[in-house]
């Protein structure tokens, strides 16, 4: 089995959900209807910007870029764009943006939401199919249209509407 990236929610109503990326993708994360990984506009997610950050995923590599979000994108508690993270490029409306490679064990903060980053190059006998409690993990591929459990309803807090997909 090929390498994959997983993001496991560590807090909020999504705590315990895991999102698995198995192919090359670039995804915009935020609350806007045109985001690839979309949070709802509800109260719990009010701190997430409409266009919060960008994930550039090519397992086993993952990079995050802040899109000049109001409440910040964090790696291990350090806000991207601070001197520790280093500035590069330009964000929305000419504001500074920052980009950083994520490693296995890092924590990715999207405003006040936290995800554990897992970079996996699994053995052939291990597949990312079920969690310890039997709930299905979510494999995110170019053709998927919603993230959640297999019987996900529209009220699931995290929607996937299709990242830019770079085939083989």
Secondary structure, DSSP 8 states (H G I E B T S, - for coil): ---EEEEEE-SGGGTT-EEEE-S-EEEEEESSTT-SEEE-SSGGGTTS-TT-EEEEEETTEEEEEE-S-SS-EEETTEETTSTTT--EEE-GGG-EE-EEEE-TT-EEEETTEEEEEEEE---TT--S-B-TTS-B-EEE-TT----SSTT--TT-SEEE---EE---
